[in-house]
């Protein structure tokens, strides 16, 4: 991290410590909108960190976005920050301005498609998107849609869709949105560094950073707990079995952070029309695997108390279990990655790894 | 804030510039090498190869020129290391001296020792072994009992070292002996020595490994005289020195690449359009390889900058060796191929070699359990 990113990380830590408290997390699970948290994020320019200033953002880099999303994951921030960051950059890459306020992206699944049709001088959106994160709460939705044979990016206001509310394991909204010839605010041909499927690939990218952050929390929280909790007359930390497990958690946490950080770095370095799909796949696979193992170890270290609603461990572990499956689980991305590697051939594996 | 300090790093142009040169050299050198031979990774011992590496200036790369080194950066050396390992080159005849013995002499050796040994190591002429473990001292290294008793002109050594890789092929060993018995303080009274393995009083007995290979030895010392000028560093400072030396061997690319050849053979076997399960496994392996390489590179960059990334190095070695150990098992689970020796396809023989050797990956250079203890200490648990 450079000096500015260190300051950014400290800002995030302070902000989330103040505003993503247990009370706020519990309230969000009952459907309360954490307005103060969102307002603080916007005031600090953290909702569009890497969107150019000319397009309404903070003018930073994808590496800055990584820092913000790691922190959001660490604190289980119950707001569509990752979705807004992604939506804003998809807009900006397509040459459109990003509005303020919470946004989301659709469709959230690769098998679903939306369509744009000419309507007067503009476009109208039709189609159904399931499991849209924060679909009912976001003020705008950025969609990828087929515009008469060519992929388009469009911005629609949230009120234009029929909404069926649902939720993830972490009680975050995952709603079905249905548009029937809804007017769009702006539309442009798809372009940008996230490739032909920017919601899918970008979704995997942001989830990898959130998971890496979540794992950081699990490690820190587990170290704290086993140091404080005593059994058999000594801290749990004194037992080798506990030490060995937490060392393993440390390894997966470090690897997850590295994989996610690398993917953001390549996306930043890759210009328009570039291809970061290799590193995005690596990041989603590696962080997803780490999330599975890490959640298990953290719960084991915490014993029964960590299995209660009262203890805050589950705010992160339930998110990890949900995030690892969203925008392509490990099996999806490892198959994609494996096919990419196989197509290049056995002798190209190492040269490809070293030229990135 | 993050528990670790794994920063992304990109190799500088002068380091990348070496890569093609090394690849071209290795392509010629290893033209006849079969996958099973490449799978030996840093196990292959070939003095001619090591001399040719020395001629190109790829041993002792970071050492001062006055000791035969080349004053290149640690990151340039990193490129040479990872390319030779990825190609499965037989680096063993210079590996230990380049990685551990040379740096140890640079740090703690006398001027005379540096001038005498380092130039010939850098030329690929001197092969080194490591005399640490003993029959009763494995993970508990500080309990070594081999005695080096001060006598006129030197030290008289009696005792036995074990698991001494390539002692039968090497010229020298750097060994840890007890020069003084301090009751209840096993870390004190230890000293490191340069030992000429041809000296009278040394007998070397092979220990054959489970695969039938001979690299381990038992080295027996009986009234072996080691001259005064072969003491490395200070008498009694051996423990501090040896832990420094072990740090040199913890985080390199050798800690995740040992099974790379099997991944390559799996890709070849699976073809350009692999079925889903094979693609998933190749993708899983790739995700880990890419991540581990970044971690290893990050540590190399910290070392180059003069930092001391001990915790990061232990973490990387733990997950790296666990990963390289998992590869043959996962390939077995996917393909059900019979691991073979002697006969069979290159894929089956590569699997056969690695299935048998994988158990050693989490033992060599400190067991997984010891390593996780080090990580736990870094986390503040002990």
Interface residues (C-beta under 8 A of the other chain):
Chain A: X1 X9 X13 X70 X216 X219 X220 X223 X226 X227 X237 X238 X240 X242 X243 X244 X246 X247 X248 X250 X251 X252 X253 X254 X255 X257 X258 X259 X261 X262 X265 X278 X279 X281 X282 X285 X286 X289 X330 X331 X333 X334 X335 X336 X337 X338 X339 X341 X342 X343 X345 X346 X347 X349 X350 X353 X354 X356
Chain B: X1 X2 X3 X4 X6 X7 X8 X19 X82 X86 X260 X263 X264 X265 X267 X268 X270 X271 X272 X273 X274 X276 X278 X279 X280 X281 X282 X283 X284 X286 X287 X288 X289 X290 X291 X292 X293 X294 X295 X298 X312 X315 X316 X318 X319 X322 X369 X371 X372 X373 X375 X376 X378 X379 X380 X381 X382
